[in-house]
Amino acid sequence: MKGIDEIKGFFYGNYFYAICAVALSIECSLQLGLPLNNVFYYLLIGFATILYYTHAYYIEIKRTPTTLNDRTAWYLRNKKKIEKRQLILTFLLATITLLVVNGLQPHFSKVNTKSWLILFSFFVIGIAYYKHMHPFWGKWGLRNNGLIKPLIIGWVWAGTVSFSPVFFYDLSNPGQDKSLDTLTGLLFIKNWLFISILCILFDIKDYANDANQHLKTWVVQFGLRKTLFWVIYPMTILSVLAYWIFAIGQEFSIFRILFNSIPYVLLITVCTFMHQRKSILYYLAIIDGLMLVKAICGITGMLGN
């Protein structure tokens, strides 16, 4: 039982999401042929991911504890531990941010204004997603629109793992504008589509609850079969095409292109089993786990060149 509790803590505590975010950020730099950022950058990404998701789920559970499931039960059982961890992570994140800002502040004015605006837009959209993340802006949140919800999540994730690593590179190397390159844009689109697909699949888990709350997600609106054939598969094809165009632009070998296409094959394979009822851990480990698989394939493909 202790082992099961540790596994639940790893996934429900959002440590797995942090690993996915760091791994995808590393993949981004390698795919673009850029050196890896320093360790402080990856700590910022990892800590921020844990803090954001844990805060969002914890606040939601405190306000609507009637939505009971295994993850809700875990949060309710571990409230004190979660609150203590959040305080520690907040302190660490603030300390690292101050160190980074202090070291790179002289370079701020040398980064293109467009890059700053793009980075800021991801931050604002991330905050606007949950209505309790912006209590002074009114009782609205982008999460309340079920059709754009997965696209918003995918957009912020892609900004975090496909734009911010390049932005940090530009910030660390004055005079560079890699964050505005076409190849960076293609990599962003590829990850945006891929992660948005996973978010749509994740909504299948909450089909009954979303339907009861009149939240029109893709699955609630169109049903599982139409969602797969009208949305998931076309988006997968577009994501693969974006990757192939990117790979050709980077002059990747055929072997590397095929190796990096493995996550898309696995994605289609997972889709064939979506009609069966699955646990929350399945969605976190298998569905969202495809992000980590994608990162591992991308990193391995580059290192094995």
SERO-4910 file (N, C-alpha, C, O; in steps of 0.05 Angstrom, whole numbers):
BEGIN
 pado doro    nc1    nc2    nc3   cac1   cac2   cac3    cc1    cc2    cc3    oc1    oc2    oc3
  Met    A     16    -24      0      0      0      0     17     25      0     10     46    -12
  Lys    A     40     24     14     57     47     15     67     54    -13     69     77    -20
  Gly    A     74     33    -29     83     38    -56     62     51    -73     68     69    -89
  Ile    A     37     43    -70     14     55    -84     11     84    -76      6    101    -94
  Asp    A     13     90    -51     10    117    -41     32    135    -52     27    158    -59
  Glu    A     57    125    -55     79    140    -66     74    146    -96     80    167   -106
  Ile    A     64    126   -110     58    130   -138     36    151   -141     38    168   -159
  Lys    A     15    150   -125     -6    170   -126      5    197   -120     -2    217   -133
  Gly    A     23    199    -99     35    225    -92     51    236   -115     52    260   -119
  Phe    A     65    219   -130     82    227   -152     65    240   -174     72    260   -185
  Phe    A     42    227   -180     25    237   -202      6    258   -192      3    279   -205
  Tyr    A     -8    254   -170    -27    273   -160    -13    298   -150    -25    320   -151
  Gly    A     12    295   -140     27    318   -131     40    334   -153     53    354   -148
  Asn    A     35    326   -179     44    340   -203     74    340   -207     85    357   -222
  Tyr    A     88    322   -194    117    319   -199    122    308   -227    141    316   -241
  Phe    A    103    291   -236    106    280   -263    103    302   -284    118    302   -304
  Tyr    A     84    320   -280     81    343   -298    107    359   -299    115    368   -321
  Ala    A    120    363   -276    145    379   -275    166    365   -292    181    378   -307
  Ile    A    168    339   -290    188    324   -305    182    326   -335    200    330   -351
  Cys    A    157    324   -342    149    327   -371    157    355   -381    167    357   -403
  Ala    A    151    376   -365    158    403   -374    187    407   -378    196    419   -397
  Val    A    204    397   -359    233    399   -361    243    383   -385    260    393   -401
  Ala    A    233    359   -389    242    342   -411    235    354   -438    252    354   -456
  Leu    A    211    364   -440    203    377   -466    219    402   -471    225    409   -494
  Ser    A    227    417   -450    243    441   -453    271    434   -463    283    447   -480
  Ile    A    282    412   -452    308    402   -461    307    393   -490    324    399   -506
  Glu    A    285    378   -497    281    369   -524    281    393   -544    292    392   -565
  Cys    A    267    414   -536    264    438   -553    292    449   -560    298    454   -583
  Ser    A    309    453   -540    335    464   -545    352    447   -563    365    456   -581
  Leu    A    351    420   -558    366    402   -574    355    401   -603    371    400   -622
  Gln    A    329    401   -606    317    400   -633    325    425   -649    329    423   -674
  Leu    A    329    447   -636    336    472   -650    366    476   -652    376    495   -663
  Gly    A    381    456   -641    410    458   -642    422    479   -624    444    490   -629
  Leu    A    408    485   -602    417    505   -583    429    491   -558    421    469   -552
  Pro    A    448    504   -545    458    493   -520    437    493   -498    418    509   -499
  Leu    A    439    475   -479    419    474   -458    422    499   -440    444    509   -437
  Asn    A    400    507   -429    400    530   -410    412    520   -384    415    496   -379
  Asn    A    419    539   -366    430    531   -341    409    518   -323    385    520   -328
  Val    A    419    505   -302    401    489   -285    380    506   -271    358    496   -265
  Phe    A    385    532   -267    365    549   -254    340    551   -271    317    552   -260
  Tyr    A    343    552   -297    320    554   -315    302    530   -311    278    532   -309
  Tyr    A    314    506   -311    298    481   -309    285    478   -282    264    467   -279
  Leu    A    299    488   -261    286    489   -235    262    507   -234    242    501   -222
  Leu    A    265    530   -247    242    549   -249    218    536   -263    196    537   -253
  Ile    A    223    523   -285    201    510   -300    189    488   -283    164    486   -282
  Gly    A    205    471   -271    195    449   -255    179    458   -231    157    448   -226
  Phe    A    190    476   -215    177    486   -191    151    501   -198    131    498   -185
  Ala    A    152    517   -219    128    532   -227    106    514   -236     82    519   -230
  Thr    A    112    492   -250     92    473   -259     79    460   -235     54    457   -234
  Ile    A     94    451   -215     83    438   -191     65    458   -176     43    451   -168
  Leu    A     75    482   -172     60    502   -157     34    509   -171     13    510   -158
  Tyr    A     35    513   -197     11    521   -212    -11    500   -211    -34    505   -204
  Tyr    A     -4    475   -218    -24    454   -219    -34    447   -191    -58    443   -187
  Thr    A    -16    446   -171    -25    439   -144    -43    461   -133    -63    454   -120
  His    A    -36    486   -137    -53    508   -128    -81    506   -141   -101    509   -127
  Ala    A    -81    502   -167   -106    501   -181   -124    479   -171   -148    483   -165
  Tyr    A   -113    454   -169   -129    432   -159   -137    435   -130   -160    429   -122
  Tyr    A   -119    445   -114   -124    447    -85   -146    467    -79   -164    462    -64
  Ile    A   -145    490    -92   -165    511    -88   -192    501    -98   -213    506    -85
  Glu    A   -192    487   -121   -217    477   -132   -230    457   -114   -254    456   -110
  Ile    A   -213    439   -102   -223    419    -84   -234    431    -58   -254    422    -48
  Lys    A   -220    452    -48   -230    465    -24   -257    478    -28   -273    479    -10
  Arg    A   -261    488    -53   -286    502    -58   -309    483    -66   -332    489    -60
  Thr    A   -302    461    -80   -323    442    -89   -314    414    -81   -308    398    -98
  Pro    A   -314    408    -55   -305    382    -46   -325    359    -53   -319    336    -47
  Thr    A   -348    366    -64   -368    346    -70   -360    329    -95   -370    308    -99
  Thr    A   -341    340   -111   -332    325   -135   -311    305   -126   -287    309   -128
  Leu    A   -321    282   -115   -303    263   -103   -292    243   -123   -308    230   -138
  Asn    A   -267    239   -124   -254    218   -139   -228    212   -124   -222    223   -103
  Asp    A   -212    194   -135   -188    186   -121   -168    208   -117   -155    210    -95
  Arg    A   -165    226   -137   -147    248   -134   -157    268   -113   -142    279    -97
  Thr    A   -183    274   -113   -195    292    -93   -190    281    -65   -183    296    -47
  Ala    A   -195    255    -62   -191    242    -36   -161    245    -27   -156    249     -3
  Trp    A   -143    242    -45   -114    245    -39   -108    273    -29    -94    277    -10
  Tyr    A   -119    293    -43   -115    321    -35   -127    327     -7   -115    341      9
  Leu    A   -150    316     -2   -163    321     24   -148    307     46   -146    318     69
  Arg    A   -136    284     41   -121    270     61    -94    283     67    -83    281     89
  Asn    A    -83    297     48    -56    308     50    -56    338     50    -36    350     41
  Lys    A    -77    351     60    -79    380     59    -55    394     73    -44    413     61
  Lys    A    -48    385     96    -26    398    111      1    395     96     16    414     94
  Lys    A      6    371     86     31    366     72     32    383     46     53    394     39
  Ile    A      9    386     33      8    401      8     13    431     14     29    444     -1
  Glu    A      1    441     35      4    469     42     33    475     49     44    496     41
  Lys    A     46    457     64     74    460     72     92    460     47    111    475     45
  Arg    A     86    441     29    103    438      5    100    463    -13    119    472    -24
  Gln    A     76    473    -15     71    497    -31     87    521    -20     98    537    -36
  Leu    A     88    524      6    103    546     18    133    543     12    147    562      5
  Ile    A    144    519     14    172    514      9    178    519    -21    198    532    -27
  Leu    A    161    509    -38    166    513    -67    164    543    -75    179    552    -92
  Thr    A    145    557    -62    142    586    -68    168    600    -60    177    618    -75
  Phe    A    179    593    -37    204    606    -28    227    600    -47    242    617    -54
  Leu    A    229    574    -55    250    567    -73    247    580   -100    267    590   -112
  Leu    A    222    581   -110    218    594   -136    224    624   -135    236    634   -154
  Ala    A    216    637   -113    222    666   -111    252    671   -109    262    690   -121
  Thr    A    266    654    -94    295    657    -91    309    653   -118    327    669   -125
  Ile    A    302    632   -132    315    627   -158    308    649   -178    326    658   -194
  Thr    A    283    659   -178    275    681   -195    292    706   -190    301    719   -209
  Leu    A    296    712   -165    313    735   -158    341    732   -168    353    751   -178
  Leu    A    352    708   -165    380    703   -174    382    706   -204    401    718   -215
  Val    A    362    695   -219    362    696   -248    359    725   -257    374    734   -275
  Val    A    340    739   -246    335    767   -253    359    784   -247    367    801   -264
  Asn    A    372    780   -225    395    795   -217    418    790   -237    433    809   -244
  Gly    A    421    765   -246    443    759   -264    438    768   -293    457    775   -307
  Leu    A    413    767   -302    407    772   -330    394    799   -335    389    807   -358
  Gln    A    388    814   -314    374    840   -317    388    859   -337    374    872   -352
  Pro    A    415    860   -338    427    878   -358    421    870   -387    425    887   -405
  His    A    412    846   -391    406    837   -419    377    841   -427    370    837   -450
  Phe    A    360    849   -408    331    851   -414    325    869   -438    309    862   -455
  Ser    A    338    892   -439    333    911   -461    343    901   -488    336    913   -509
  Lys    A    359    880   -488    371    871   -513    354    849   -526    360    840   -549
  Val    A    333    841   -513    315    821   -524    292    835   -539    282    855   -529
  Asn    A    285    825   -563    265    837   -579    239    841   -564    230    823   -549
  Thr    A    226    864   -567    201    870   -553    179    850   -559    163    843   -542
  Lys    A    179    840   -584    159    820   -592    161    795   -575    141    783   -568
  Ser    A    186    787   -570    190    763   -554    180    767   -525    168    749   -514
  Trp    A    184    791   -514    174    796   -487    143    795   -487    132    784   -468
  Leu    A    131    807   -507    102    807   -509     90    779   -512     70    772   -499
  Ile    A    103    762   -528     94    735   -531     97    719   -505     78    705   -497
  Leu    A    119    723   -491    123    709   -466    102    718   -445     91    702   -431
  Phe    A     97    744   -444     77    755   -426     49    744   -432     34    740   -413
  Ser    A     43    741   -457     17    731   -465     12    702   -454    -10    696   -446
  Phe    A     33    685   -455     30    659   -444     24    660   -414      8    645   -403
  Phe    A     37    678   -400     34    681   -371      5    690   -365     -8    679   -347
  Val    A     -5    710   -380    -32    720   -375    -53    699   -381    -72    696   -365
  Ile    A    -50    685   -403    -69    664   -410    -69    642   -388    -90    631   -381
  Gly    A    -46    635   -378    -44    615   -357    -59    623   -332    -72    607   -320
  Ile    A    -56    648   -325    -70    659   -301   -100    661   -306   -116    655   -288
  Ala    A   -108    668   -331   -136    672   -337   -151    645   -340   -175    645   -341
  Tyr    A   -136    623   -341   -149    597   -345   -167    590   -322   -191    582   -326
  Tyr    A   -157    592   -297   -173    586   -273   -183    613   -262   -168    631   -257
  Lys    A   -210    614   -257   -221    640   -248   -212    647   -220   -211    670   -212
  His    A   -204    626   -203   -195    633   -176   -166    641   -176   -155    648   -155
  Met    A   -153    641   -199   -125    650   -201   -124    681   -205   -103    693   -201
  His    A   -147    693   -211   -148    722   -215   -174    732   -202   -192    741   -216
  Pro    A   -175    732   -175   -200    740   -161   -208    769   -166   -232    775   -162
  Phe    A   -190    786   -175   -197    814   -179   -207    820   -207   -215    842   -213
  Trp    A   -207    799   -224   -216    803   -252   -245    794   -257   -255    796   -279
  Gly    A   -259    786   -236   -286    777   -239   -288    746   -239   -268    732   -239
  Lys    A   -313    736   -239   -317    707   -237   -319    694   -265   -340    684   -273
  Trp    A   -297    696   -279   -296    683   -306   -269    669   -308   -250    676   -295
  Gly    A   -268    650   -326   -243    635   -331   -245    622   -358   -266    613   -367
  Leu    A   -222    621   -372   -221    608   -399   -229    578   -397   -237    566   -417
  Arg    A   -226    567   -373   -232    538   -370   -262    533   -373   -269    510   -378
  Asn    A   -278    553   -371   -307    549   -372   -317    544   -401   -340    536   -404
  Asn    A   -300    549   -420   -308    543   -448   -296    516   -456   -272    514   -461
  Gly    A   -312    495   -456   -302    468   -460   -289    463   -486   -271    446   -488
  Leu    A   -297    478   -508   -286    473   -534   -258    484   -537   -240    473   -550
  Ile    A   -253    508   -525   -226    520   -528   -208    512   -505   -184    517   -506
  Lys    A   -219    500   -484   -203    493   -460   -178    477   -467   -157    485   -458
  Pro    A   -180    455   -482   -156    439   -488   -136    455   -505   -112    451   -503
  Leu    A   -146    472   -523   -129    488   -540   -113    508   -523    -90    514   -529
  Ile    A   -127    519   -502   -114    538   -485    -92    525   -468    -70    535   -466
  Ile    A    -98    501   -457    -78    486   -442    -54    480   -459    -31    483   -451
  Gly    A    -60    470   -484    -38    463   -502    -22    487   -510      3    485   -513
  Trp    A    -35    510   -513    -21    535   -520     -2    544   -498     21    551   -504
  Val    A    -11    543   -473      7    551   -451     29    531   -447     52    539   -442
  Trp    A     23    505   -449     44    485   -447     65    489   -469     89    488   -464
  Ala    A     56    493   -494     75    497   -516     91    522   -512    115    522   -519
  Gly    A     79    543   -501     94    567   -495    115    562   -475    137    573   -476
  Thr    A    108    545   -455    127    539   -433    151    523   -443    173    528   -435
  Val    A    145    502   -459    166    483   -466    178    488   -494    199    476   -501
  Ser    A    166    505   -511    176    509   -538    184    537   -544    199    542   -562
  Phe    A    174    556   -528    182    584   -532    201    594   -509    222    606   -515
  Ser    A    193    589   -484    209    600   -462    238    590   -462    255    605   -454
  Pro    A    244    564   -469    272    556   -470    289    572   -489    312    579   -484
  Val    A    276    579   -512    290    594   -533    292    624   -524    312    637   -528
  Phe    A    271    634   -511    272    661   -500    294    663   -480    309    683   -480
  Phe    A    297    644   -462    318    645   -442    346    644   -455    364    656   -445
  Tyr    A    348    629   -477    373    628   -492    379    656   -503    402    665   -501
  Asp    A    359    669   -515    363    696   -525    371    715   -503    388    732   -507
  Leu    A    359    712   -480    365    729   -457    393    725   -447    406    743   -438
  Ser    A    402    700   -448    429    693   -439    451    699   -460    474    701   -453
  Asn    A    442    703   -485    461    709   -506    452    734   -521    438    732   -542
  Pro    A    458    758   -511    449    783   -523    454    785   -553    475    778   -563
  Gly    A    433    794   -567    436    797   -596    423    775   -611    419    777   -636
  Gln    A    415    753   -598    402    731   -611    372    735   -612    360    746   -593
  Asp    A    359    726   -634    330    728   -636    319    701   -645    301    700   -662
  Lys    A    329    680   -633    321    653   -641    292    648   -634    278    632   -647
  Ser    A    281    662   -614    254    657   -606    234    666   -627    210    658   -626
  Leu    A    243    682   -646    225    692   -667    230    678   -694    218    685   -714
  Asp    A    247    658   -694    253    643   -719    229    627   -727    212    619   -711
  Thr    A    227    621   -753    206    605   -764    207    577   -753    186    565   -747
  Leu    A    231    565   -750    233    538   -739    223    536   -710    211    516   -702
  Thr    A    228    557   -695    217    558   -668    187    558   -668    174    545   -652
  Gly    A    175    573   -687    146    574   -691    135    547   -699    114    539   -689
  Leu    A    149    532   -716    140    506   -725    140    486   -701    122    470   -698
  Leu    A    162    488   -685    164    471   -662    142    477   -642    131    459   -630
  Phe    A    135    502   -639    114    510   -622     87    499   -631     72    488   -615
  Ile    A     81    501   -657     56    491   -668     54    461   -664     33    451   -657
  Lys    A     76    447   -669     76    418   -666     69    410   -638     52    393   -634
  Asn    A     82    423   -618     76    416   -590     49    425   -581     35    412   -565
  Trp    A     40    448   -592     13    458   -585     -8    438   -594    -26    432   -578
  Leu    A     -6    429   -618    -26    410   -628    -25    383   -613    -45    372   -606
  Phe    A      0    374   -608      3    348   -595     -8    348   -567    -23    330   -559
  Ile    A     -1    369   -551    -11    371   -524    -41    377   -523    -55    367   -505
  Ser    A    -51    392   -542    -80    397   -543    -95    372   -548   -117    368   -536
  Ile    A    -84    354   -564    -97    328   -569    -99    312   -543   -119    300   -537
  Leu    A    -77    312   -528    -77    298   -502    -98    309   -483   -111    295   -468
  Cys    A   -101    336   -484   -121    349   -466   -150    341   -474   -167    337   -457
  Ile    A   -155    339   -500   -181    330   -510   -187    302   -501   -209    295   -492
  Leu    A   -166    284   -503   -169    257   -494   -174    256   -464   -189    239   -454
  Phe    A   -160    274   -449   -163    274   -420   -192    282   -412   -201    273   -391
  Asp    A   -205    297   -428   -233    305   -422   -252    282   -423   -274    283   -411
  Ile    A   -244    260   -436   -261    236   -436   -266    226   -408   -287    216   -402
  Lys    A   -245    229   -391   -247    220   -363   -270    235   -348   -284    223   -332
  Asp    A   -274    260   -355   -294    277   -341   -320    280   -356   -335    299   -352
  Tyr    A   -325    262   -375   -348    264   -392   -374    268   -377   -389    287   -381
  Ala    A   -379    249   -358   -404    250   -343   -407    276   -326   -427    289   -326
  Asn    A   -385    283   -312   -385    306   -295   -389    332   -311   -404    350   -304
  Asp    A   -374    334   -334   -377    357   -351   -405    360   -363   -416    382   -365
  Ala    A   -417    337   -370   -444    337   -381   -464    347   -360   -482    362   -367
  Asn    A   -460    338   -336   -478    346   -314   -476    376   -308   -495    389   -301
  Gln    A   -452    387   -312   -447    415   -306   -451    432   -332   -446    456   -331
  His    A   -461    420   -353   -466    433   -378   -441    447   -390   -443    468   -402
  Leu    A   -418    434   -386   -393    443   -397   -389    429   -424   -384    405   -424
  Lys    A   -392    443   -446   -392    431   -472   -363    426   -482   -352    441   -498
  Thr    A   -351    404   -472   -325    396   -482   -330    382   -510   -352    378   -518
  Trp    A   -308    376   -523   -310    363   -549   -325    337   -547   -342    331   -564
  Val    A   -319    321   -527   -332    295   -524   -361    298   -516   -378    283   -527
  Val    A   -368    317   -500   -396    322   -492   -411    332   -516   -434    324   -521
  Gln    A   -399    349   -532   -413    362   -555   -417    343   -578   -439    342   -590
  Phe    A   -397    327   -584   -398    310   -608   -398    280   -604   -403    265   -622
  Gly    A   -392    272   -579   -390    243   -574   -361    233   -579   -346    247   -593
  Leu    A   -355    210   -569   -328    200   -571   -319    194   -600   -298    202   -608
  Arg    A   -336    180   -615   -328    172   -642   -323    196   -660   -302    197   -673
  Lys    A   -341    215   -660   -338    239   -677   -314    255   -667   -299    267   -684
  Thr    A   -309    256   -641   -286    271   -631   -260    259   -641   -242    273   -649
  Leu    A   -259    232   -641   -235    219   -651   -230    223   -681   -208    230   -689
  Phe    A   -251    220   -696   -248    221   -726   -249    249   -737   -237    254   -758
  Trp    A   -263    267   -724   -265    295   -735   -244    314   -722   -237    334   -734
  Val    A   -235    307   -698   -217    325   -684   -189    313   -679   -169    324   -688
  Ile    A   -188    291   -665   -163    279   -656   -145    271   -680   -122    280   -682
  Tyr    A   -156    255   -698   -139    246   -720   -130    268   -739   -107    268   -747
  Pro    A   -148    287   -746   -138    309   -763   -117    326   -749    -98    334   -762
  Met    A   -120    331   -723   -100    347   -708    -74    332   -707    -53    344   -708
  Thr    A    -75    305   -704    -51    289   -703    -36    291   -729    -11    294   -730
  Ile    A    -51    290   -751    -38    292   -778    -25    320   -781     -3    321   -791
  Leu    A    -39    341   -772    -27    368   -774     -2    370   -757     18    383   -765
  Ser    A     -2    358   -733     21    359   -716     44    344   -728     67    353   -727
  Val    A     39    321   -740     60    306   -754     72    322   -777     96    322   -781
  Leu    A     54    334   -792     63    350   -815     81    373   -806    101    379   -818
  Ala    A     73    386   -784     89    408   -773    116    398   -765    136    412   -770
  Tyr    A    117    374   -753    143    363   -745    160    357   -770    184    363   -770
  Trp    A    148    344   -790    163    337   -814    174    361   -828    197    361   -838
  Ile    A    158    383   -830    168    407   -842    192    418   -826    212    427   -837
  Phe    A    188    418   -799    210    427   -781    235    410   -785    257    420   -787
  Ala    A    231    383   -786    254    365   -788    268    368   -814    293    367   -815
  Ile    A    253    372   -836    266    377   -862    282    403   -861    304    405   -872
  Gly    A    270    423   -848    284    449   -846    310    447   -830    329    461   -835
  Gln    A    311    428   -811    334    423   -795    353    402   -807    374    396   -796
  Glu    A    344    391   -830    360    371   -844    365    346   -828    387    335   -827
  Phe    A    343    337   -814    345    312   -798    347    289   -817    337    290   -840
  Ser    A    359    267   -808    361    243   -824    334    229   -824    317    234   -807
  Ile    A    329    211   -844    304    196   -845    300    180   -820    278    178   -810
  Phe    A    322    168   -810    320    151   -786    310    168   -762    292    160   -747
  Arg    A    321    192   -759    313    209   -737    284    218   -740    270    220   -720
  Ile    A    276    224   -764    248    233   -769    229    210   -761    209    215   -748
  Leu    A    235    186   -770    218    163   -764    218    157   -734    197    151   -722
  Phe    A    241    159   -721    244    154   -692    227    174   -676    214    167   -657
  Asn    A    227    199   -685    212    220   -671    182    219   -678    167    234   -666
  Ser    A    175    202   -696    147    199   -703    134    178   -686    109    174   -687
  Ile    A    150    163   -670    139    142   -653    117    152   -634     96    138   -632
  Pro    A    120    175   -621     98    184   -603     71    187   -617     50    184   -605
  Tyr    A     72    194   -643     46    197   -657     34    170   -663      9    168   -662
  Val    A     50    150   -668     40    123   -671     27    114   -645      6    102   -645
  Leu    A     41    119   -623     30    111   -597      5    126   -591    -14    115   -578
  Leu    A      3    151   -599    -20    168   -594    -45    155   -608    -66    153   -596
  Ile    A    -41    148   -633    -63    135   -648    -70    109   -635    -94    101   -634
  Thr    A    -50     94   -626    -55     68   -612    -72     72   -587    -91     57   -582
  Val    A    -65     92   -571    -79     98   -547   -108    105   -553   -127     98   -538
  Cys    A   -112    119   -575   -139    128   -582   -158    104   -587   -182    106   -582
  Thr    A   -147     82   -596   -164     59   -602   -175     46   -576   -194     29   -578
  Phe    A   -164     53   -553   -173     41   -528   -189     61   -511   -196     55   -488
  Met    A   -196     84   -522   -209    105   -506   -238     99   -500   -250    112   -483
  His    A   -250     79   -514   -278     72   -508   -281     57   -482   -303     53   -472
  Gln    A   -258     47   -471   -259     32   -445   -254     51   -422   -238     70   -424
  Arg    A   -268     46   -400   -266     63   -376   -239     60   -363   -229     37   -360
  Lys    A   -226     82   -356   -199     81   -345   -198     98   -319   -215    115   -315
  Ser    A   -179     92   -302   -175    107   -277   -161    134   -283   -150    138   -304
  Ile    A   -161    151   -263   -147    177   -265   -117    172   -269   -104    186   -285
  Leu    A   -106    153   -255    -78    147   -257    -71    138   -286    -49    144   -295
  Tyr    A    -89    124   -299    -84    117   -327    -81    142   -344    -62    143   -361
  Tyr    A    -99    161   -341    -97    185   -357    -72    201   -351    -59    211   -369
  Leu    A    -64    202   -325    -40    217   -318    -15    203   -328      4    216   -338
  Ala    A    -14    177   -325     11    162   -331     13    155   -361     34    157   -373
  Ile    A    -10    148   -373     -9    139   -401    -15    161   -421      1    166   -439
  Ile    A    -37    175   -417    -44    197   -436    -24    219   -434    -11    226   -453
  Asp    A    -22    231   -410     -2    253   -407     26    243   -409     45    258   -415
  Gly    A     30    217   -403     57    205   -405     68    206   -433     92    203   -437
  Leu    A     50    209   -453     59    212   -481     77    237   -485     93    238   -503
  Met    A     73    257   -467     90    280   -469    119    273   -462    138    281   -476
  Leu    A    122    256   -442    149    247   -434    161    229   -455    185    230   -461
  Val    A    144    211   -466    153    194   -488    163    210   -511    184    205   -523
  Lys    A    148    231   -518    156    248   -540    182    262   -535    200    264   -552
  Ala    A    186    272   -510    211    285   -503    234    265   -504    256    272   -514
  Ile    A    230    241   -494    252    221   -493    259    213   -522    283    211   -528
  Cys    A    240    210   -539    246    203   -567    261    226   -580    280    221   -595
  Gly    A    253    251   -575    266    274   -587    295    277   -577    313    282   -593
  Ile    A    299    273   -551    326    276   -539    344    253   -548    367    258   -555
  Thr    A    333    229   -548    349    205   -557    356    207   -586    379    201   -594
  Gly    A    337    216   -602    343    219   -631    365    239   -636    382    235   -654
  Met    A    366    261   -621    387    281   -624    413    271   -614    434    275   -627
  Leu    A    414    258   -591    439    249   -579    451    226   -595    475    222   -595
  Gly    A    433    211   -608    442    188   -623    451    194   -651    458    177   -667
  Asn    A    451    220   -658    458    228   -685    488    224   -690    498    230   -712
***
